[in-house]
Every structure is written in structure tokens, then in C-alpha cells.
């Protein structure tokens, strides 16, 4: 009976592994894209940064401003993503089995990684 169960689940397991692999690639590409957009934004603000420094702003204040302006769109976007993921997760609850679609650790891990990328990108403009 165990062999029959394992054979019947083999197709869905391959499908879910393939989807998981694509999800990891998509997450990696999203992180690269976020880094690129934020670093590009900082790169084109070098004159503004230089002007702030020339007028007496401290390095800490300038870095705080740049990180805040880079992270604020990210926070708004991630709020929409979390709401959308929760909604889609509730729709998919009947499809997946043995997996919680509202796992808070997953939400924290994904948003944390993207948040780290958006906060780290202003430190190293291209």
C-alpha cells in the first residue's frame, strides 16, 4: 500500500519541486532587480548627495536619508505583496496538502530578504 501511495504522489511531487525551483529563481531575480533599481537611483543622486555633504550634512544623516528613500517604496510594495499572498494562499488551500498557506515564517523570510536587499543596495551604488 505504501508503494502504491508513493507512486500515486510521484507526479504531483515532481510538479511541486519544479514549481519550487522556479520560485527560487524568481526570488533571486526579484532581489537582483530590486538591487539594480535602488542602486541606479542612488547612482543618479550623487550630485544631491555631494551637495548635502558640502552644506554640512553628516555622513550618517545622508546614509539614513538614502536608505529611507530606497526602503519606503519597498515597504509599501511588500505590504501589497503580503495581502495578495494571503489572499492567493486562501484560494490555494484546497489544492495543497500537508502545507500551511499562511506560514508566518515564510512571509517573514521572504520579506526580510527583500528588505535587506533594498536597504543594502544604497550602500554599494554601481
N, C-alpha and C positions, 0 to 999 in steps of 0.2 A: 504494500500500500504506500509506503514511503517513497519507493521508486516511482510509482505512478504519479504521486503528488509532485515530486521533483521534476519529472518530465513535463507535466502539465504547466508548471510555473516557469519552465526554462525560457519560453518565448517572451513573456512579459518581463522577466529579469533582464534579458538581453536588451529589450526596448528601453527599460528604465536606466540601465547602465549607459546606453548610448545617449539618452536624454541628459543624464547627469554629466557625461563628458562634454556635451555641447554647452551645458550650463556653466561648467568651469571655464571653458574657453570664452563664453560670453562675458562672464565676470571679469576675466583677465583683460579682455578688450575694452570693457567699460572702464576699468581702472586706468588703462593706458589713455583712453580718450579723455577722461576727467583730468588726468595729469597734464595732458597736452593742452587742453583748453585753459586751465588755470595758469600753467607756465607761460603760455602765449600771452595771456592777459597781463601778467606781471612783467614780461619782457617789454611789452609796448608801453608800460608805465614807468620806464626807467627815468625819464625826464622829470616826471612828477615826484618820484622818489628822491631824485637828486635835488630838486627844488625844496622839498620838505627838509632834507638833511642840511641844505645850505641855509635855510631860515632858522635852524636851531633845533629841529625835532630830534629826539633821541632815537638811537637805533631800535630800541625796544618799542617805542611808540610807533615807528614806521612799520616794523615787522608785525606788530599787533594789528595795525590798520590793514595791511595787505592780507594777512591771514583771515581777518574778519570779513573783508570784502570777497575773498575767494571762497570762504566756507558758508556764507549766508545763502547763496543760491543752492548750494549743496544741501543744506538743512531743509530748505523749502521743498526741494525735489525729493529728498528721502522721505519726507512726511507723506507726499503723494504716493510714493512707491510703497510705503508700508500699508497705507489704506488700500491701495489696489491689490497688493499681495494678499492681504487678509480677506478681501472680497473674493478674489480668484481662488484662494485656498478653500473658502467655504463652498464654492461651486465644485471644486475637485475632490471634496471629502468622500464622495461616493465612489470615486474612481480608484483612489489609492487605498491600500490596506496595510495595516501594521505601522503606518507612519502618521504622525500628527501633522496637520497642515498649519497649526498655529503654534509651532515650537518657538518659544521666545529666544532660545539660544541661537537659532538660525537667523532670526531677524537681527539680533544684536551683533552677531559675527559679520553678516553681510554689510549692515550699515556702518559698523565700526571700521571695516576695511576701507570702504569708500570714503568715510570721513577722514581716516588717516591719510589717504592719498590726497584728498582735496586740501588738507591742512599742511601736508609736506611739500606739495608742489610749489608754493610760493618761495620756499627756502632755496630751491635749486632751479632758477629760470634757465631755460635753454639759451 
